[in-house]
Structures are given as structure tokens and as C-alpha cells.
């Protein structure tokens, strides 16, 4: 998986590839290394092909950490495959999806 990180008004993690058991730790490691100065963190999934339960757990861990710091977390640009996973698992009600 490729992770592109962009700082600006929001901190954006743009994901490309698959977010699964192997790559979810890559996302969490990249997140842990960033100093989050922005009020909002966005995970852009426009180029994400697949997400597993491990990927969902990574997103939830990011959200929990950010909420504790008083920051916002959103997931953007879900493709149809990832959107279906979010619906079936109920993550559309757990995370802010745009």
C-alpha cells in the first residue's frame, strides 16, 4: 500500500492499494510519526482497492486517538467495494464518511 501524507488545513492520508492485515500497521505507523497540528484528519480512500477488518480497526484506532485530543476524523471518497464493507460492518455509523 502507498500512503501519501499532506499537511494543510487538514492532515490528509491518501491511501493507494489494499488496507489489510499486512498494511494496516503501515498506516498506524505513519499516523504515529505525524505531528497532528491540524484540527481534522482525513483518510482519502479514492485509490484504495480493498479494506479488511484489520484496516477498519486501524481507522477506528486513529479516530479514538484523535477524539481524545479533541480533533476530528473523516473518511472520504469510498469506492463501491469499500462502501459496501463499511455498510455491512456498520462503520458508516461509527466513522464520519464523506
Phi and psi in degrees as GROMACS dihedral restraints (atoms count N, CA, C in turn):
[ dihedral_restraints ]
;  ai    aj    ak    al  type     phi  dphi    fc
    3     4     5     6     1  -106.5    20    10
    4     5     6     7     1   135.4    20    10
    6     7     8     9     1  -122.2    20    10
    7     8     9    10     1   119.5    20    10
    9    10    11    12     1  -107.5    20    10
   10    11    12    13     1   127.6    20    10
   12    13    14    15     1  -112.7    20    10
   13    14    15    16     1   128.5    20    10
   15    16    17    18     1  -129.0    20    10
   16    17    18    19     1   125.1    20    10
   18    19    20    21     1   -95.4    20    10
   19    20    21    22     1   144.8    20    10
   21    22    23    24     1  -177.1    20    10
   22    23    24    25     1  -137.0    20    10
   24    25    26    27     1   -63.5    20    10
   25    26    27    28     1   -32.7    20    10
   27    28    29    30     1  -125.4    20    10
   28    29    30    31     1   158.8    20    10
   30    31    32    33     1   -93.2    20    10
   31    32    33    34     1   120.8    20    10
   33    34    35    36     1  -115.1    20    10
   34    35    36    37     1   129.3    20    10
   36    37    38    39     1  -107.4    20    10
   37    38    39    40     1   104.8    20    10
   39    40    41    42     1   -93.3    20    10
   40    41    42    43     1   120.1    20    10
   42    43    44    45     1  -103.2    20    10
   43    44    45    46     1   141.4    20    10
   45    46    47    48     1  -135.9    20    10
   46    47    48    49     1   122.2    20    10
   48    49    50    51     1   118.6    20    10
   49    50    51    52     1  -130.1    20    10
   51    52    53    54     1  -125.0    20    10
   52    53    54    55     1   132.5    20    10
   54    55    56    57     1  -105.7    20    10
   55    56    57    58     1    99.2    20    10
   57    58    59    60     1  -138.3    20    10
   58    59    60    61     1  -163.8    20    10
   60    61    62    63     1   -56.7    20    10
   61    62    63    64     1   -40.6    20    10
   63    64    65    66     1   -72.0    20    10
   64    65    66    67     1   -43.1    20    10
   66    67    68    69     1   -95.3    20    10
   67    68    69    70     1   -12.7    20    10
   69    70    71    72     1   -62.3    20    10
   70    71    72    73     1   -34.6    20    10
   72    73    74    75     1   -67.7    20    10
   73    74    75    76     1   -31.2    20    10
   75    76    77    78     1   -61.4    20    10
   76    77    78    79     1   -43.6    20    10
   78    79    80    81     1   -64.2    20    10
   79    80    81    82     1   -46.5    20    10
   81    82    83    84     1   -63.8    20    10
   82    83    84    85     1   -37.6    20    10
   84    85    86    87     1   -65.2    20    10
   85    86    87    88     1   -44.0    20    10
   87    88    89    90     1   -63.1    20    10
   88    89    90    91     1   -40.9    20    10
   90    91    92    93     1   -64.1    20    10
   91    92    93    94     1   -42.8    20    10
   93    94    95    96     1   -64.8    20    10
   94    95    96    97     1   -29.7    20    10
   96    97    98    99     1   -79.8    20    10
   97    98    99   100     1   -17.7    20    10
   99   100   101   102     1   -85.4    20    10
  100   101   102   103     1   137.3    20    10
  102   103   104   105     1   -87.9    20    10
  103   104   105   106     1   112.3    20    10
  105   106   107   108     1   -87.1    20    10
  106   107   108   109     1    98.6    20    10
  108   109   110   111     1   -93.4    20    10
  109   110   111   112     1   -25.1    20    10
  111   112   113   114     1   -72.5    20    10
  112   113   114   115     1   156.3    20    10
  114   115   116   117     1   -80.0    20    10
  115   116   117   118     1   -18.9    20    10
  117   118   119   120     1  -133.4    20    10
  118   119   120   121     1   140.7    20    10
  120   121   122   123     1  -115.5    20    10
  121   122   123   124     1   131.8    20    10
  123   124   125   126     1  -119.4    20    10
  124   125   126   127     1   134.2    20    10
  126   127   128   129     1  -104.5    20    10
  127   128   129   130     1   112.8    20    10
  129   130   131   132     1   -91.7    20    10
  130   131   132   133     1   115.8    20    10
  132   133   134   135     1  -105.5    20    10
  133   134   135   136     1    20.0    20    10
  135   136   137   138     1   -53.7    20    10
  136   137   138   139     1   -40.0    20    10
  138   139   140   141     1  -106.0    20    10
  139   140   141   142     1    17.6    20    10
  141   142   143   144     1   -87.4    20    10
  142   143   144   145     1   126.6    20    10
  144   145   146   147     1   -85.4    20    10
  145   146   147   148     1   -29.5    20    10
  147   148   149   150     1  -158.4    20    10
  148   149   150   151     1   147.4    20    10
  150   151   152   153     1  -136.3    20    10
  151   152   153   154     1   134.7    20    10
  153   154   155   156     1  -104.9    20    10
  154   155   156   157     1  -180.0    20    10
  156   157   158   159     1   -62.7    20    10
  157   158   159   160     1   -32.5    20    10
  159   160   161   162     1   -65.1    20    10
  160   161   162   163     1   -37.7    20    10
  162   163   164   165     1   -65.7    20    10
  163   164   165   166     1   -40.8    20    10
  165   166   167   168     1   -63.0    20    10
  166   167   168   169     1   -41.4    20    10
  168   169   170   171     1   -62.1    20    10
  169   170   171   172     1   -38.1    20    10
  171   172   173   174     1   -63.9    20    10
  172   173   174   175     1   -43.6    20    10
  174   175   176   177     1   -62.8    20    10
  175   176   177   178     1   -41.6    20    10
  177   178   179   180     1   -64.7    20    10
  178   179   180   181     1   -39.0    20    10
  180   181   182   183     1   -63.4    20    10
  181   182   183   184     1   -41.1    20    10
  183   184   185   186     1   -62.1    20    10
  184   185   186   187     1   -46.3    20    10
  186   187   188   189     1   -60.3    20    10
  187   188   189   190     1   -46.7    20    10
  189   190   191   192     1   -59.3    20    10
  190   191   192   193     1   -43.4    20    10
  192   193   194   195     1   -64.1    20    10
  193   194   195   196     1   -41.9    20    10
  195   196   197   198     1   -68.5    20    10
  196   197   198   199     1   -40.7    20    10
  198   199   200   201     1   -61.2    20    10
  199   200   201   202     1   -39.1    20    10
  201   202   203   204     1   -62.3    20    10
  202   203   204   205     1   -26.9    20    10
  204   205   206   207     1   -94.7    20    10
  205   206   207   208     1     5.5    20    10
  207   208   209   210     1    75.9    20    10
  208   209   210   211     1    26.1    20    10
  210   211   212   213     1  -112.8    20    10
  211   212   213   214     1   162.8    20    10
  213   214   215   216     1  -100.6    20    10
  214   215   216   217     1   156.3    20    10
  216   217   218   219     1  -140.4    20    10
  217   218   219   220     1   130.3    20    10
  219   220   221   222     1  -137.0    20    10
  220   221   222   223     1   152.4    20    10
  222   223   224   225     1  -112.7    20    10
  223   224   225   226     1   128.8    20    10
  225   226   227   228     1  -119.9    20    10
  226   227   228   229     1   154.6    20    10
  228   229   230   231     1    60.7    20    10
  229   230   231   232     1    47.4    20    10
  231   232   233   234     1   -68.1    20    10
  232   233   234   235     1   133.5    20    10
  234   235   236   237     1   -79.8    20    10
  235   236   237   238     1   177.6    20    10
  237   238   239   240     1   -64.0    20    10
  238   239   240   241     1   -37.3    20    10
  240   241   242   243     1   -65.3    20    10
  241   242   243   244     1   -50.2    20    10
  243   244   245   246     1   -67.2    20    10
  244   245   246   247     1   -36.6    20    10
  246   247   248   249     1   -62.0    20    10
  247   248   249   250     1   -39.7    20    10
  249   250   251   252     1   -64.7    20    10
  250   251   252   253     1   -41.5    20    10
  252   253   254   255     1   -61.2    20    10
  253   254   255   256     1   -43.1    20    10
  255   256   257   258     1   -63.1    20    10
  256   257   258   259     1   -40.4    20    10
  258   259   260   261     1   -67.1    20    10
  259   260   261   262     1   -48.6    20    10
  261   262   263   264     1   -62.8    20    10
  262   263   264   265     1   -37.9    20    10
  264   265   266   267     1   -86.0    20    10
  265   266   267   268     1   -10.5    20    10
  267   268   269   270     1    84.2    20    10
  268   269   270   271     1     6.6    20    10
  270   271   272   273     1   -68.1    20    10
  271   272   273   274     1   -16.2    20    10
  273   274   275   276     1   -65.6    20    10
  274   275   276   277     1   -21.8    20    10
  276   277   278   279     1   -96.7    20    10
  277   278   279   280     1   -11.5    20    10
  279   280   281   282     1   -96.8    20    10
  280   281   282   283     1   -42.3    20    10
  282   283   284   285     1  -108.4    20    10
  283   284   285   286     1   153.3    20    10
  285   286   287   288     1   -79.8    20    10
  286   287   288   289     1   116.7    20    10
  288   289   290   291     1  -113.8    20    10
  289   290   291   292     1   127.7    20    10
